[in-house]
């Protein structure tokens, strides 16, 4: 989640790294898609003290355009034209925009009046949320899905209150409400796709270290410059994560390290709250290494290369030992 040009944690507090670069938008293409039946795209005007709070809109998420075409860090499939347009009439110290997609995994893209983008996914379970201060102007909103063929109903909420979020608006008509018996911690019932193997971990996991394998970097047809995601990130990666890490219960210390004898690699980890952990060269043989407290949730992991088509086989190791991955895996 973002606050202005900063990433934020789920409670709205600023964090140290932005989720994406805030470069001005390219010229938007005209919408060439037919709006799904039952969708209610709308323009909403927000006075400085607007009521009701939260204000809500409904629609259908998804489309034929990759959200990464709007900004490389944005996720999912969206329409070419925005789903909604929000016009702020005054200054808001805090404005929250969020989506309740029921049992569906949705993504959120907001284009601010200055042309920069805010993107979010999985801040509150499967539900996206962004928070930022506003000035008067037009905000364009897209709601995405991970399946290009899917058209998912949603309720979009807008609030000035810091503790209001996706669970404070009703799920969309036709979607099941979130039940206590559903998978906890926002873990998807059906895993997102990754280029290579996914893994589930909890404290005391065995075997330790857990080792995964893959090939670093990207391709000429699909390459994301990791340096646009957050300060300290480096290398070229694919839009789709190389690995998915499902942390089922908080792990006080987890080390993730990369070792490739074939070339220089980087490591990019996206936390469930949208913040990034990145490293280059702290691991063995110029591989990346990150260490820290891993809260429960879904993490996306990429192993990058400094050249877009420099692809190196690697070993990715995960361990709770504090000195793991400093020299060899």
C-alpha positions as CSV (number, residue, x, y, z in Angstrom):
1,X,0.0,0.0,0.0
2,X,1.2,3.6,-0.6
3,X,0.8,6.8,1.3
4,X,1.5,9.5,-1.3
5,X,4.8,8.4,-2.8
6,X,5.6,6.1,0.1
7,X,4.7,2.5,0.8
8,X,2.8,2.0,4.0
9,X,2.0,-0.9,6.3
10,X,-1.5,-2.2,6.8
11,X,-2.2,0.3,9.6
12,X,-1.4,3.3,7.3
13,X,2.0,4.1,8.9
14,X,4.7,5.1,6.3
15,X,7.4,2.5,5.6
16,X,10.8,3.0,4.3
17,X,10.4,2.0,0.7
18,X,7.9,2.8,-2.0
19,X,6.1,0.0,-3.8
20,X,6.7,1.6,-7.2
21,X,8.2,4.4,-9.1
22,X,6.0,7.5,-9.5
23,X,7.0,8.5,-13.0
24,X,4.4,10.4,-14.9
25,X,1.8,8.3,-16.8
26,X,2.0,7.8,-20.5
27,X,-1.0,8.9,-22.5
28,X,-4.0,6.7,-21.8
29,X,-5.6,4.6,-24.5
30,X,-9.3,4.8,-25.2
31,X,-11.3,2.0,-23.7
32,X,-11.9,-0.6,-26.3
33,X,-13.6,-3.1,-24.1
34,X,-17.3,-3.6,-23.5
35,X,-18.3,-3.1,-19.8
36,X,-19.6,-6.3,-18.3
37,X,-23.3,-6.4,-17.7
38,X,-24.3,-5.2,-14.2
39,X,-21.3,-3.0,-13.7
40,X,-21.9,0.5,-12.4
41,X,-18.9,2.7,-13.4
42,X,-19.4,6.1,-11.9
43,X,-17.9,9.5,-11.3
44,X,-17.8,10.5,-7.6
45,X,-17.3,14.0,-6.3
46,X,-15.7,14.2,-2.8
47,X,-16.1,17.4,-0.8
48,X,-13.6,18.0,2.0
49,X,-16.0,16.6,4.6
50,X,-17.9,14.2,2.4
51,X,-20.7,11.9,3.7
52,X,-21.5,9.1,3.9
53,X,-18.0,7.9,5.0
54,X,-17.1,5.4,3.6
55,X,-18.6,6.3,0.2
56,X,-19.1,3.3,-2.0
57,X,-19.2,2.4,-5.7
58,X,-19.7,-1.0,-7.4
59,X,-18.4,-2.5,-10.6
60,X,-16.7,-5.5,-12.2
61,X,-12.9,-5.9,-12.1
62,X,-10.6,-7.2,-14.7
63,X,-9.9,-6.6,-18.4
64,X,-7.6,-7.3,-21.3
65,X,-4.8,-5.0,-20.3
66,X,-1.9,-5.8,-18.0
67,X,-1.8,-3.3,-15.1
68,X,2.0,-3.3,-15.5
69,X,1.5,-1.3,-18.7
70,X,0.4,1.6,-16.5
71,X,3.3,1.1,-14.1
72,X,5.7,-1.8,-14.0
73,X,4.9,-2.5,-10.3
74,X,1.1,-2.8,-10.8
75,X,-0.4,-6.2,-10.8
76,X,-3.3,-8.0,-12.5
77,X,-5.5,-7.4,-15.6
78,X,-7.5,-4.2,-15.9
79,X,-9.7,-2.4,-18.4
80,X,-8.1,0.2,-20.8
81,X,-10.3,2.9,-19.4
82,X,-10.6,3.4,-15.6
83,X,-13.5,1.8,-13.8
84,X,-14.1,4.9,-11.8
85,X,-13.2,8.6,-11.6
86,X,-13.0,10.3,-8.2
87,X,-13.0,14.1,-8.1
88,X,-11.6,15.6,-4.9
89,X,-12.9,19.1,-4.2
90,X,-10.6,19.9,-1.3
91,X,-7.5,18.8,0.6
92,X,-7.6,15.6,2.6
93,X,-4.9,14.8,5.0
94,X,-5.8,11.2,4.5
95,X,-7.8,9.4,1.9
96,X,-8.3,5.7,1.8
97,X,-9.4,3.9,-1.4
98,X,-10.0,0.1,-1.0
99,X,-11.8,-2.8,-2.6
100,X,-13.9,-5.6,-1.2
101,X,-14.0,-8.4,-3.8
102,X,-15.6,-11.0,-1.5
103,X,-13.7,-14.3,-2.0
104,X,-12.0,-13.0,-5.1
105,X,-8.4,-11.7,-5.2
106,X,-8.4,-8.2,-6.6
107,X,-5.8,-5.5,-7.3
108,X,-6.1,-1.7,-7.2
109,X,-4.5,1.0,-9.4
110,X,-5.0,4.7,-8.7
111,X,-3.7,7.4,-11.0
112,X,-3.3,10.7,-9.1
113,X,-3.9,14.2,-10.6
114,X,-0.1,14.6,-11.1
115,X,0.1,11.5,-13.3
116,X,1.8,9.3,-10.7
117,X,0.4,5.9,-9.8
118,X,-0.5,4.1,-6.5
119,X,-0.8,0.3,-6.7
120,X,-1.9,-2.2,-4.1
121,X,-2.6,-5.9,-3.6
122,X,-3.3,-8.1,-0.5
123,X,-3.1,-5.4,2.2
124,X,-6.1,-6.8,4.1
125,X,-6.2,-10.5,3.2
126,X,-7.0,-10.6,-0.5
127,X,-8.2,-7.0,-0.5
128,X,-6.2,-4.0,-1.8
129,X,-6.0,-0.6,-0.1
130,X,-4.1,2.7,-0.7
131,X,-3.8,5.7,1.6
132,X,-2.5,9.1,0.6
133,X,-3.0,12.9,1.1
134,X,-5.0,14.6,-1.6
135,X,-5.2,17.9,-3.4
136,X,-8.2,18.9,-5.6
137,X,-8.3,17.1,-8.8
138,X,-9.2,13.9,-10.8
139,X,-8.2,10.5,-9.6
140,X,-8.7,7.5,-12.0
141,X,-9.2,4.1,-10.5
142,X,-8.8,0.6,-12.0
143,X,-9.8,-2.6,-10.2
144,X,-7.9,-5.7,-11.5
145,X,-8.0,-9.5,-11.3
146,X,-5.3,-12.1,-11.8
147,X,-7.3,-14.0,-14.4
148,X,-7.6,-12.3,-17.7
149,X,-10.8,-14.3,-18.4
150,X,-12.4,-13.3,-15.1
151,X,-14.9,-10.5,-14.5
152,X,-15.2,-10.1,-10.7
153,X,-17.8,-8.0,-8.9
154,X,-16.5,-5.7,-6.2
155,X,-17.4,-2.8,-3.9
156,X,-15.0,0.1,-3.9
157,X,-14.8,2.1,-0.7
158,X,-13.5,5.7,-0.1
159,X,-12.9,7.0,3.4
160,X,-11.2,9.8,5.4
161,X,-11.0,7.7,8.5
162,X,-7.7,5.9,9.3
163,X,-9.2,2.6,10.6
164,X,-11.8,2.1,7.8
165,X,-11.0,-0.6,5.3
166,X,-12.3,-3.3,3.0
167,X,-14.1,-5.2,5.7
168,X,-16.1,-2.1,6.6
169,X,-18.1,-2.2,3.3
170,X,-20.3,-5.2,2.2
171,X,-19.0,-7.8,-0.2
172,X,-20.4,-7.5,-3.7
173,X,-23.7,-9.1,-4.6
174,X,-23.1,-12.6,-5.7
175,X,-19.8,-12.9,-3.8
176,X,-19.5,-14.9,-0.6
177,X,-18.6,-13.0,2.6
178,X,-15.3,-13.8,4.3
179,X,-15.9,-16.5,6.8
180,X,-13.8,-17.5,9.9
181,X,-13.4,-21.0,8.4
182,X,-11.6,-19.6,5.2
183,X,-7.8,-19.9,5.0
184,X,-6.3,-17.4,7.5
185,X,-3.8,-14.7,7.0
186,X,-4.9,-13.9,3.4
187,X,-3.4,-17.1,2.0
188,X,-5.2,-17.7,-1.3
189,X,-7.3,-20.8,-1.7
190,X,-5.8,-21.2,-5.1
191,X,-2.1,-20.1,-5.2
192,X,-1.0,-17.4,-7.5
193,X,1.2,-18.6,-10.3
194,X,5.0,-18.4,-10.1
195,X,7.8,-19.2,-12.5
196,X,9.2,-21.9,-10.2
197,X,8.4,-23.7,-7.0
198,X,6.3,-22.3,-4.2
199,X,6.9,-23.1,-0.5
200,X,5.0,-22.9,2.8
201,X,6.9,-22.2,6.0
202,X,6.2,-21.9,9.7
203,X,8.6,-21.5,12.7
204,X,10.8,-24.5,13.1
205,X,10.3,-25.7,9.6
206,X,12.1,-28.8,8.4
207,X,14.2,-29.6,6.4
208,X,16.3,-26.5,7.1
209,X,17.6,-24.9,5.1
210,X,14.9,-25.2,2.5
211,X,16.4,-25.0,-1.0
212,X,14.6,-24.0,-4.2
213,X,16.0,-23.8,-7.8
214,X,15.3,-21.6,-10.8
215,X,16.8,-19.4,-13.5
216,X,17.4,-15.7,-12.8
217,X,16.5,-12.6,-14.8
218,X,13.9,-12.0,-17.5
219,X,13.7,-11.9,-21.3
220,X,13.7,-9.2,-24.0
221,X,9.9,-9.5,-24.3
222,X,9.2,-9.3,-20.6
223,X,11.5,-7.4,-18.3
224,X,10.9,-5.2,-15.2
225,X,13.7,-3.0,-13.9
226,X,13.7,-3.7,-10.2
227,X,15.3,-0.4,-9.4
228,X,11.9,1.2,-10.2
229,X,10.2,-0.7,-7.4
230,X,12.0,0.6,-4.4
231,X,15.3,2.1,-3.3
232,X,18.0,-0.6,-3.1
233,X,16.4,-2.9,-5.6
234,X,18.4,-3.9,-8.6
235,X,18.4,-6.2,-11.6
236,X,16.0,-7.3,-14.3
237,X,13.1,-9.5,-13.3
238,X,9.8,-10.9,-14.8
239,X,6.4,-9.5,-13.9
240,X,5.5,-12.9,-12.5
241,X,7.4,-13.9,-9.3
242,X,9.9,-16.6,-9.5
243,X,8.7,-18.1,-6.2
244,X,5.7,-17.7,-3.8
245,X,6.5,-18.0,-0.1
246,X,3.5,-18.6,2.1
247,X,4.4,-17.9,5.8
248,X,1.7,-19.6,7.9
249,X,2.8,-18.2,11.2
250,X,5.1,-15.3,12.0
251,X,8.8,-16.3,11.8
252,X,10.9,-14.0,14.1
253,X,14.0,-14.4,11.9
254,X,14.2,-15.7,8.3
255,X,17.1,-15.5,6.0
256,X,16.7,-15.8,2.2
257,X,19.8,-16.1,0.2
258,X,20.7,-16.7,-3.5
259,X,23.8,-18.6,-4.8
260,X,24.6,-18.8,-8.5
261,X,28.0,-19.8,-9.6
262,X,27.2,-18.8,-13.2
263,X,26.7,-15.0,-12.7
264,X,25.9,-12.0,-10.5
265,X,22.3,-12.2,-9.2
266,X,20.0,-9.9,-7.2
267,X,17.2,-10.7,-4.7
268,X,13.8,-8.9,-4.6
269,X,11.1,-9.9,-2.0
270,X,7.7,-8.2,-1.9
271,X,6.0,-8.4,1.5
272,X,2.2,-8.9,2.0
273,X,1.9,-5.2,2.9
274,X,3.5,-4.1,-0.4
275,X,6.9,-3.1,1.0
276,X,10.1,-4.5,-0.6
277,X,13.2,-6.2,0.7
278,X,16.0,-6.1,-1.8
279,X,19.7,-6.9,-1.9
280,X,22.6,-7.3,-4.3
281,X,25.9,-8.9,-3.4
282,X,25.4,-9.6,0.3
283,X,25.0,-13.3,-0.3
284,X,27.5,-15.9,-1.6
285,X,29.2,-15.4,-4.9
286,X,27.6,-12.0,-5.6
287,X,24.1,-13.3,-4.8
288,X,21.5,-11.4,-2.8
289,X,20.7,-12.0,0.9
290,X,17.9,-10.6,3.1
291,X,17.1,-11.2,6.7
292,X,14.3,-10.1,9.0
293,X,11.0,-10.8,10.8
294,X,8.5,-12.4,8.4
295,X,4.9,-11.8,9.4
296,X,2.3,-14.3,8.2
297,X,1.1,-13.8,4.7
298,X,2.1,-14.2,1.0
299,X,5.5,-13.1,-0.2
300,X,6.6,-12.8,-3.8
301,X,10.2,-13.6,-4.5
302,X,12.3,-12.7,-7.6
303,X,15.9,-13.5,-8.5
304,X,17.2,-10.9,-10.9
305,X,20.1,-10.5,-13.3
306,X,21.9,-7.2,-14.2
307,X,21.3,-7.8,-17.9
308,X,17.8,-8.3,-19.2
309,X,18.8,-11.5,-21.0
310,X,21.5,-12.7,-18.5
311,X,19.9,-15.8,-17.2
312,X,21.7,-17.9,-14.6
313,X,20.7,-21.1,-12.8
314,X,20.5,-20.5,-9.0
315,X,19.8,-22.0,-5.7
316,X,17.5,-20.1,-3.3
317,X,18.0,-21.0,0.4
318,X,15.7,-20.2,3.3
319,X,16.8,-20.7,6.9
320,X,16.1,-19.4,10.5
321,X,19.9,-19.5,11.3
322,X,21.2,-15.9,11.6
323,X,24.5,-16.6,9.8
324,X,23.1,-18.6,7.0
325,X,23.9,-17.6,3.4
326,X,26.8,-15.3,4.1
327,X,29.4,-17.4,2.2
328,X,27.8,-20.6,0.8
329,X,24.4,-22.3,0.7
